[in-house]
Amino acid sequence: MKKFAHFGAVVHEKMDGMNYLASLGVWVSDPANDPNTIEYLYFDENSPMKETPVAKGGHIAFLVDNIDEQVQGKNCCWGPMDAVPGVRIAFFTDEFGTLTEYCQC
């Protein structure tokens, strides 16, 4: 099952209230606090994701029950990996060219 989670938007300055994910070198906002369910991302200079499509533009994200099952046959540009304890993510481009994130919590 897939359920819409958020839209991810890259910003060029850190915003108040962002949380730092050290493993990814990225600051993120909580999309639950945004009226349009947007997750804002600010990538550090040394982020291992800095040169990926994720750091270059927006993405749409869905919650999934089993991320490893859901990404089978997809060419992931990042992940699947544990972003933080209890949260696995993977990014890929769907058949229409849309950068998509699957998230398992």
N, CA, C and O atoms as CSV, one atom per row, in Angstrom:
chain,resi,resn,atom,element,x,y,z
A,1,MET,N,N,0.837,-1.180,0.000
A,1,MET,CA,C,0.000,0.000,0.000
A,1,MET,C,C,0.884,1.246,0.000
A,1,MET,O,O,1.899,1.294,0.695
A,2,LYS,N,N,0.494,2.247,-0.779
A,2,LYS,CA,C,1.193,3.525,-0.804
A,2,LYS,C,C,0.233,4.619,-0.352
A,2,LYS,O,O,-0.957,4.603,-0.667
A,3,LYS,N,N,0.790,5.569,0.397
A,3,LYS,CA,C,0.003,6.710,0.867
A,3,LYS,C,C,0.864,7.956,0.720
A,3,LYS,O,O,2.040,7.942,1.083
A,4,PHE,N,N,0.280,9.049,0.183
A,4,PHE,CA,C,1.028,10.293,0.030
A,4,PHE,C,C,1.603,10.723,1.371
A,4,PHE,O,O,0.915,10.681,2.391
A,5,ALA,N,N,2.873,11.139,1.367
A,5,ALA,CA,C,3.534,11.599,2.590
A,5,ALA,C,C,3.830,13.098,2.536
A,5,ALA,O,O,3.439,13.838,3.438
A,6,HIS,N,N,4.517,13.549,1.483
A,6,HIS,CA,C,4.891,14.962,1.377
A,6,HIS,C,C,5.457,15.264,0.002
A,6,HIS,O,O,5.723,14.366,-0.797
A,7,PHE,N,N,5.634,16.548,-0.250
A,7,PHE,CA,C,6.418,17.013,-1.387
A,7,PHE,C,C,7.709,17.563,-0.807
A,7,PHE,O,O,7.676,18.327,0.157
A,8,GLY,N,N,8.840,17.188,-1.376
A,8,GLY,CA,C,10.136,17.661,-0.903
A,8,GLY,C,C,10.648,18.786,-1.773
A,8,GLY,O,O,10.661,18.665,-2.998
A,9,ALA,N,N,11.073,19.885,-1.158
A,9,ALA,CA,C,11.586,21.046,-1.875
A,9,ALA,C,C,12.947,21.438,-1.324
A,9,ALA,O,O,13.110,21.604,-0.115
A,10,VAL,N,N,13.917,21.583,-2.207
A,10,VAL,CA,C,15.271,21.972,-1.813
A,10,VAL,C,C,15.321,23.496,-1.653
A,10,VAL,O,O,14.841,24.245,-2.504
A,11,VAL,N,N,15.916,23.928,-0.540
A,11,VAL,CA,C,16.103,25.361,-0.290
A,11,VAL,C,C,17.599,25.650,-0.173
A,11,VAL,O,O,18.396,24.740,0.060
A,12,HIS,N,N,17.972,26.907,-0.333
A,12,HIS,CA,C,19.388,27.287,-0.338
A,12,HIS,C,C,19.849,27.932,0.958
A,12,HIS,O,O,20.998,28.358,1.073
A,13,GLU,N,N,18.956,28.002,1.929
A,13,GLU,CA,C,19.305,28.489,3.266
A,13,GLU,C,C,18.557,27.653,4.294
A,13,GLU,O,O,17.421,27.238,4.066
A,14,LYS,N,N,19.207,27.411,5.428
A,14,LYS,CA,C,18.523,26.711,6.519
A,14,LYS,C,C,17.355,27.552,7.006
A,14,LYS,O,O,17.399,28.782,6.988
A,15,MET,N,N,16.317,26.866,7.438
A,15,MET,CA,C,15.126,27.536,7.952
A,15,MET,C,C,14.974,27.200,9.435
A,15,MET,O,O,15.431,26.149,9.887
A,16,ASP,N,N,14.344,28.077,10.178
A,16,ASP,CA,C,14.063,27.814,11.587
A,16,ASP,C,C,13.264,26.521,11.717
A,16,ASP,O,O,12.377,26.236,10.912
A,17,GLY,N,N,13.598,25.749,12.746
A,17,GLY,CA,C,12.844,24.535,13.036
A,17,GLY,C,C,13.292,23.295,12.281
A,17,GLY,O,O,12.705,22.227,12.456
A,18,MET,N,N,14.318,23.410,11.445
A,18,MET,CA,C,14.810,22.239,10.717
A,18,MET,C,C,15.582,21.323,11.661
A,18,MET,O,O,16.189,21.772,12.632
A,19,ASN,N,N,15.544,20.035,11.354
A,19,ASN,CA,C,16.301,19.023,12.099
A,19,ASN,C,C,17.435,18.518,11.221
A,19,ASN,O,O,17.292,18.413,10.003
A,20,TYR,N,N,18.571,18.204,11.856
A,20,TYR,CA,C,19.745,17.753,11.117
A,20,TYR,C,C,19.820,16.238,11.098
A,20,TYR,O,O,19.756,15.595,12.145
A,21,LEU,N,N,19.955,15.666,9.908
A,21,LEU,CA,C,20.175,14.225,9.740
A,21,LEU,C,C,21.642,14.039,9.373
A,21,LEU,O,O,22.019,14.156,8.207
A,22,ALA,N,N,22.457,13.752,10.368
A,22,ALA,CA,C,23.906,13.689,10.189
A,22,ALA,C,C,24.314,12.648,9.152
A,22,ALA,O,O,25.251,12.879,8.388
A,23,SER,N,N,23.630,11.511,9.112
A,23,SER,CA,C,24.004,10.449,8.180
A,23,SER,C,C,23.842,10.878,6.726
A,23,SER,O,O,24.478,10.311,5.838
A,24,LEU,N,N,22.990,11.879,6.477
A,24,LEU,CA,C,22.738,12.353,5.118
A,24,LEU,C,C,23.308,13.743,4.864
A,24,LEU,O,O,23.338,14.203,3.723
A,25,GLY,N,N,23.761,14.417,5.924
A,25,GLY,CA,C,24.266,15.772,5.770
A,25,GLY,C,C,23.208,16.728,5.262
A,25,GLY,O,O,23.473,17.583,4.417
A,26,VAL,N,N,21.999,16.572,5.792
A,26,VAL,CA,C,20.891,17.397,5.325
A,26,VAL,C,C,20.049,17.879,6.502
A,26,VAL,O,O,19.832,17.149,7.469
A,27,TRP,N,N,19.583,19.116,6.404
A,27,TRP,CA,C,18.642,19.693,7.355
A,27,TRP,C,C,17.251,19.540,6.742
A,27,TRP,O,O,17.066,19.826,5.559
A,28,VAL,N,N,16.274,19.094,7.527
A,28,VAL,CA,C,14.923,18.892,7.008
A,28,VAL,C,C,13.885,19.508,7.937
A,28,VAL,O,O,14.046,19.529,9.157
A,29,SER,N,N,12.821,20.005,7.326
A,29,SER,CA,C,11.681,20.489,8.106
A,29,SER,C,C,10.672,19.345,8.222
A,29,SER,O,O,10.753,18.354,7.496
A,30,ASP,N,N,9.744,19.495,9.126
A,30,ASP,CA,C,8.698,18.500,9.319
A,30,ASP,C,C,7.507,18.877,8.444
A,30,ASP,O,O,6.875,19.906,8.684
A,31,PRO,N,N,7.186,18.065,7.431
A,31,PRO,CA,C,6.073,18.419,6.555
A,31,PRO,C,C,4.729,18.479,7.278
A,31,PRO,O,O,3.792,19.103,6.782
A,32,ALA,N,N,4.624,17.845,8.432
A,32,ALA,CA,C,3.377,17.910,9.211
A,32,ALA,C,C,3.130,19.322,9.734
A,32,ALA,O,O,2.001,19.669,10.081
A,33,ASN,N,N,4.185,20.134,9.791
A,33,ASN,CA,C,4.051,21.517,10.262
A,33,ASN,C,C,3.810,22.518,9.139
A,33,ASN,O,O,3.703,23.718,9.392
A,34,ASP,N,N,3.723,22.036,7.904
A,34,ASP,CA,C,3.518,22.920,6.762
A,34,ASP,C,C,2.087,22.747,6.242
A,34,ASP,O,O,1.632,21.615,6.078
A,35,PRO,N,N,1.370,23.845,5.981
A,35,PRO,CA,C,-0.027,23.729,5.544
A,35,PRO,C,C,-0.188,23.004,4.204
A,35,PRO,O,O,-1.278,22.527,3.888
A,36,ASN,N,N,0.887,22.918,3.417
A,36,ASN,CA,C,0.826,22.243,2.118
A,36,ASN,C,C,1.588,20.919,2.106
A,36,ASN,O,O,1.830,20.349,1.042
A,37,THR,N,N,1.965,20.431,3.286
A,37,THR,CA,C,2.679,19.158,3.450
A,37,THR,C,C,3.992,19.153,2.667
A,37,THR,O,O,4.331,18.172,2.005
A,38,ILE,N,N,4.724,20.265,2.754
A,38,ILE,CA,C,6.027,20.360,2.096
A,38,ILE,C,C,7.130,20.117,3.114
A,38,ILE,O,O,7.116,20.669,4.214
A,39,GLU,N,N,8.085,19.281,2.727
A,39,GLU,CA,C,9.304,19.045,3.508
A,39,GLU,C,C,10.413,19.845,2.829
A,39,GLU,O,O,10.742,19.597,1.669
A,40,TYR,N,N,10.985,20.799,3.551
A,40,TYR,CA,C,12.069,21.598,3.001
A,40,TYR,C,C,13.396,20.949,3.374
A,40,TYR,O,O,13.580,20.498,4.504
A,41,LEU,N,N,14.324,20.906,2.411
A,41,LEU,CA,C,15.624,20.269,2.610
A,41,LEU,C,C,16.738,21.246,2.291
A,41,LEU,O,O,16.708,21.935,1.271
A,42,TYR,N,N,17.723,21.297,3.181
A,42,TYR,CA,C,18.927,22.091,2.958
A,42,TYR,C,C,20.121,21.148,3.084
A,42,TYR,O,O,20.332,20.550,4.139
A,43,PHE,N,N,20.898,21.013,2.015
A,43,PHE,CA,C,22.024,20.081,1.985
A,43,PHE,C,C,23.323,20.781,2.346
A,43,PHE,O,O,23.649,21.831,1.792
A,44,ASP,N,N,24.071,20.185,3.291
A,44,ASP,CA,C,25.402,20.679,3.642
A,44,ASP,C,C,26.340,20.508,2.450
A,44,ASP,O,O,26.100,19.692,1.559
A,45,GLU,N,N,27.413,21.296,2.455
A,45,GLU,CA,C,28.435,21.180,1.403
A,45,GLU,C,C,28.978,19.761,1.279
A,45,GLU,O,O,29.249,19.295,0.172
A,46,ASN,N,N,29.138,19.075,2.400
A,46,ASN,CA,C,29.747,17.747,2.397
A,46,ASN,C,C,28.716,16.617,2.436
A,46,ASN,O,O,29.073,15.476,2.730
A,47,SER,N,N,27.473,16.903,2.153
A,47,SER,CA,C,26.446,15.872,2.157
A,47,SER,C,C,26.757,14.811,1.112
A,47,SER,O,O,27.070,15.150,-0.029
A,48,PRO,N,N,26.677,13.522,1.478
A,48,PRO,CA,C,26.892,12.482,0.484
A,48,PRO,C,C,25.809,12.492,-0.603
A,48,PRO,O,O,25.963,11.843,-1.638
A,49,MET,N,N,24.729,13.220,-0.371
A,49,MET,CA,C,23.642,13.304,-1.347
A,49,MET,C,C,23.768,14.529,-2.254
A,49,MET,O,O,22.950,14.711,-3.156
A,50,LYS,N,N,24.768,15.362,-2.033
A,50,LYS,CA,C,24.890,16.667,-2.696
A,50,LYS,C,C,24.812,16.583,-4.223
A,50,LYS,O,O,24.273,17.490,-4.857
A,51,GLU,N,N,25.331,15.529,-4.813
A,51,GLU,CA,C,25.352,15.413,-6.280
A,51,GLU,C,C,24.251,14.514,-6.823
A,51,GLU,O,O,24.260,14.186,-8.009
A,52,THR,N,N,23.314,14.112,-5.994
A,52,THR,CA,C,22.215,13.259,-6.459
A,52,THR,C,C,21.050,14.116,-6.938
A,52,THR,O,O,20.978,15.301,-6.613
A,53,PRO,N,N,20.138,13.527,-7.708
A,53,PRO,CA,C,18.943,14.269,-8.121
A,53,PRO,C,C,18.124,14.789,-6.933
A,53,PRO,O,O,17.403,15.777,-7.067
A,54,VAL,N,N,18.228,14.140,-5.788
A,54,VAL,CA,C,17.478,14.549,-4.600
A,54,VAL,C,C,17.859,15.967,-4.183
A,54,VAL,O,O,16.999,16.749,-3.777
A,55,ALA,N,N,19.139,16.298,-4.283
A,55,ALA,CA,C,19.626,17.618,-3.875
A,55,ALA,C,C,19.475,18.667,-4.969
A,55,ALA,O,O,19.776,19.841,-4.751
A,56,LYS,N,N,19.012,18.252,-6.137
A,56,LYS,CA,C,18.926,19.167,-7.277
A,56,LYS,C,C,17.529,19.735,-7.497
A,56,LYS,O,O,17.371,20.729,-8.207
A,57,GLY,N,N,16.512,19.116,-6.896
A,57,GLY,CA,C,15.152,19.599,-7.142
A,57,GLY,C,C,14.143,18.907,-6.252
A,57,GLY,O,O,14.506,18.266,-5.266
A,58,GLY,N,N,12.887,19.038,-6.599
A,58,GLY,CA,C,11.811,18.515,-5.777
A,58,GLY,C,C,11.547,17.030,-5.984
A,58,GLY,O,O,11.992,16.426,-6.959
A,59,HIS,N,N,10.818,16.470,-5.046
A,59,HIS,CA,C,10.402,15.074,-5.148
A,59,HIS,C,C,9.045,14.899,-4.488
A,59,HIS,O,O,8.628,15.719,-3.670
A,60,ILE,N,N,8.369,13.831,-4.848
A,60,ILE,CA,C,7.126,13.456,-4.200
A,60,ILE,C,C,7.408,12.212,-3.374
A,60,ILE,O,O,8.157,11.335,-3.804
A,61,ALA,N,N,6.811,12.132,-2.189
A,61,ALA,CA,C,7.107,11.022,-1.281
A,61,ALA,C,C,5.832,10.284,-0.877
A,61,ALA,O,O,4.769,10.877,-0.693
A,62,PHE,N,N,5.982,8.975,-0.749
A,62,PHE,CA,C,4.888,8.103,-0.340
A,62,PHE,C,C,5.343,7.210,0.801
A,62,PHE,O,O,6.493,6.772,0.833
A,63,LEU,N,N,4.446,6.942,1.733
A,63,LEU,CA,C,4.681,5.948,2.775
A,63,LEU,C,C,4.355,4.584,2.194
A,63,LEU,O,O,3.349,4.420,1.503
A,64,VAL,N,N,5.206,3.607,2.475
A,64,VAL,CA,C,4.972,2.235,2.018
A,64,VAL,C,C,5.150,1.284,3.187
A,64,VAL,O,O,5.849,1.587,4.154
A,65,ASP,N,N,4.512,0.136,3.084
A,65,ASP,CA,C,4.606,-0.867,4.144
A,65,ASP,C,C,5.931,-1.616,4.123
A,65,ASP,O,O,6.498,-1.902,5.178
A,66,ASN,N,N,6.432,-1.937,2.927
A,66,ASN,CA,C,7.660,-2.716,2.792
A,66,ASN,C,C,8.504,-2.100,1.678
A,66,ASN,O,O,8.300,-2.396,0.501
A,67,ILE,N,N,9.438,-1.255,2.050
A,67,ILE,CA,C,10.219,-0.507,1.066
A,67,ILE,C,C,11.040,-1.424,0.160
A,67,ILE,O,O,11.141,-1.179,-1.042
A,68,ASP,N,N,11.622,-2.471,0.727
A,68,ASP,CA,C,12.464,-3.356,-0.083
A,68,ASP,C,C,11.643,-4.042,-1.168
A,68,ASP,O,O,12.119,-4.221,-2.290
A,69,GLU,N,N,10.436,-4.420,-0.844
A,69,GLU,CA,C,9.523,-5.013,-1.817
A,69,GLU,C,C,9.118,-3.987,-2.872
A,69,GLU,O,O,9.110,-4.287,-4.066
A,70,GLN,N,N,8.787,-2.791,-2.433
A,70,GLN,CA,C,8.275,-1.750,-3.334
A,70,GLN,C,C,9.319,-1.242,-4.329
A,70,GLN,O,O,8.957,-0.800,-5.420
A,71,VAL,N,N,10.599,-1.296,-3.979
A,71,VAL,CA,C,11.620,-0.781,-4.904
A,71,VAL,C,C,12.224,-1.866,-5.793
A,71,VAL,O,O,13.098,-1.578,-6.611
A,72,GLN,N,N,11.773,-3.100,-5.643
A,72,GLN,CA,C,12.283,-4.160,-6.509
A,72,GLN,C,C,12.040,-3.781,-7.968
A,72,GLN,O,O,10.927,-3.409,-8.341
A,73,GLY,N,N,13.077,-3.875,-8.783
A,73,GLY,CA,C,12.979,-3.556,-10.200
A,73,GLY,C,C,13.134,-2.078,-10.515
A,73,GLY,O,O,13.130,-1.698,-11.686
A,74,LYS,N,N,13.270,-1.233,-9.496
A,74,LYS,CA,C,13.451,0.201,-9.707
A,74,LYS,C,C,14.940,0.530,-9.602
A,74,LYS,O,O,15.667,-0.092,-8.827
A,75,ASN,N,N,15.380,1.499,-10.376
A,75,ASN,CA,C,16.774,1.933,-10.341
A,75,ASN,C,C,16.884,3.091,-9.349
A,75,ASN,O,O,16.680,4.248,-9.716
A,76,CYS,N,N,17.203,2.783,-8.113
A,76,CYS,CA,C,17.272,3.798,-7.056
A,76,CYS,C,C,18.524,4.663,-7.214
A,76,CYS,O,O,19.621,4.153,-7.442
A,77,CYS,N,N,18.341,5.973,-7.088
A,77,CYS,CA,C,19.498,6.875,-7.097
A,77,CYS,C,C,20.021,7.084,-5.682
A,77,CYS,O,O,21.112,7.621,-5.495
A,78,TRP,N,N,19.235,6.654,-4.672
A,78,TRP,CA,C,19.677,6.710,-3.271
A,78,TRP,C,C,18.865,5.714,-2.469
A,78,TRP,O,O,17.634,5.744,-2.492
A,79,GLY,N,N,19.552,4.833,-1.761
A,79,GLY,CA,C,18.890,3.876,-0.885
A,79,GLY,C,C,18.501,2.610,-1.625
A,79,GLY,O,O,18.890,2.397,-2.773
A,80,PRO,N,N,17.725,1.772,-0.947
A,80,PRO,CA,C,17.116,1.978,0.366
A,80,PRO,C,C,18.154,2.002,1.486
A,80,PRO,O,O,19.159,1.294,1.450
A,81,MET,N,N,17.875,2.835,2.472
A,81,MET,CA,C,18.786,2.981,3.606
A,81,MET,C,C,18.008,3.476,4.819
A,81,MET,O,O,16.902,4.002,4.697
A,82,ASP,N,N,18.609,3.297,5.987
A,82,ASP,CA,C,18.026,3.820,7.225
A,82,ASP,C,C,18.448,5.274,7.365
A,82,ASP,O,O,19.629,5.563,7.560
A,83,ALA,N,N,17.491,6.193,7.268
A,83,ALA,CA,C,17.785,7.619,7.409
A,83,ALA,C,C,18.013,7.963,8.873
A,83,ALA,O,O,18.957,8.674,9.217
A,84,VAL,N,N,17.153,7.461,9.714
A,84,VAL,CA,C,17.240,7.547,11.174
A,84,VAL,C,C,16.667,6.234,11.688
A,84,VAL,O,O,15.991,5.530,10.938
A,85,PRO,N,N,16.916,5.886,12.943
A,85,PRO,CA,C,16.377,4.627,13.458
A,85,PRO,C,C,14.855,4.545,13.252
A,85,PRO,O,O,14.104,5.429,13.666
A,86,GLY,N,N,14.431,3.465,12.604
A,86,GLY,CA,C,13.006,3.237,12.382
A,86,GLY,C,C,12.437,3.863,11.122
A,86,GLY,O,O,11.243,3.738,10.851
A,87,VAL,N,N,13.295,4.546,10.338
A,87,VAL,CA,C,12.821,5.180,9.101
A,87,VAL,C,C,13.757,4.797,7.959
A,87,VAL,O,O,14.936,5.152,7.962
A,88,ARG,N,N,13.211,4.061,6.972
A,88,ARG,CA,C,13.974,3.687,5.777
A,88,ARG,C,C,13.454,4.489,4.593
A,88,ARG,O,O,12.251,4.698,4.445
A,89,ILE,N,N,14.390,4.935,3.749
A,89,ILE,CA,C,14.024,5.716,2.570
A,89,ILE,C,C,14.716,5.185,1.329
A,89,ILE,O,O,15.753,4.527,1.411
A,90,ALA,N,N,14.129,5.477,0.181
A,90,ALA,CA,C,14.739,5.188,-1.116
A,90,ALA,C,C,14.196,6.199,-2.121
A,90,ALA,O,O,13.023,6.570,-2.072
A,91,PHE,N,N,15.060,6.638,-3.031
A,91,PHE,CA,C,14.672,7.582,-4.072
A,91,PHE,C,C,14.912,6.945,-5.433
A,91,PHE,O,O,15.909,6.251,-5.634
A,92,PHE,N,N,14.001,7.181,-6.359
A,92,PHE,CA,C,14.116,6.683,-7.722
A,92,PHE,C,C,13.302,7.592,-8.633
A,92,PHE,O,O,12.485,8.384,-8.163
A,93,THR,N,N,13.529,7.474,-9.927
A,93,THR,CA,C,12.729,8.207,-10.902
A,93,THR,C,C,11.684,7.240,-11.440
A,93,THR,O,O,12.016,6.151,-11.908
A,94,ASP,N,N,10.417,7.646,-11.368
A,94,ASP,CA,C,9.347,6.746,-11.817
A,94,ASP,C,C,9.265,6.724,-13.344
A,94,ASP,O,O,10.043,7.392,-14.024
A,95,GLU,N,N,8.332,5.963,-13.867
A,95,GLU,CA,C,8.216,5.777,-15.317
A,95,GLU,C,C,7.868,7.066,-16.065
A,95,GLU,O,O,7.986,7.113,-17.290
A,96,PHE,N,N,7.446,8.101,-15.356
A,96,PHE,CA,C,7.123,9.381,-15.983
A,96,PHE,C,C,8.242,10.408,-15.799
A,96,PHE,O,O,8.118,11.551,-16.238
A,97,GLY,N,N,9.339,9.997,-15.145
A,97,GLY,CA,C,10.467,10.893,-14.928
A,97,GLY,C,C,10.381,11.704,-13.647
A,97,GLY,O,O,11.163,12.635,-13.453
A,98,THR,N,N,9.444,11.367,-12.772
A,98,THR,CA,C,9.255,12.093,-11.515
A,98,THR,C,C,10.139,11.502,-10.428
A,98,THR,O,O,10.099,10.297,-10.179
A,99,LEU,N,N,10.932,12.339,-9.785
A,99,LEU,CA,C,11.741,11.877,-8.659
A,99,LEU,C,C,10.793,11.532,-7.516
A,99,LEU,O,O,10.000,12.363,-7.075
A,100,THR,N,N,10.891,10.305,-7.052
A,100,THR,CA,C,9.953,9.768,-6.074
A,100,THR,C,C,10.717,9.184,-4.891
A,100,THR,O,O,11.758,8.550,-5.059
A,101,GLU,N,N,10.188,9.407,-3.709
A,101,GLU,CA,C,10.753,8.816,-2.489
A,101,GLU,C,C,9.728,7.847,-1.917
A,101,GLU,O,O,8.537,8.148,-1.845
A,102,TYR,N,N,10.212,6.685,-1.514
A,102,TYR,CA,C,9.406,5.780,-0.709
A,102,TYR,C,C,9.986,5.828,0.693
A,102,TYR,O,O,11.204,5.857,0.871
A,103,CYS,N,N,9.117,5.837,1.675
A,103,CYS,CA,C,9.512,5.930,3.074
A,103,CYS,C,C,8.752,4.873,3.870
A,103,CYS,O,O,7.533,4.742,3.760
A,104,GLN,N,N,9.493,4.134,4.659
A,104,GLN,CA,C,8.890,3.119,5.537
A,104,GLN,C,C,9.196,3.507,6.977
A,104,GLN,O,O,10.359,3.617,7.365
A,105,CYS,N,N,8.145,3.712,7.763
A,105,CYS,CA,C,8.313,4.109,9.165
A,105,CYS,C,C,7.801,3.016,10.089
A,105,CYS,O,O,7.856,3.163,11.309
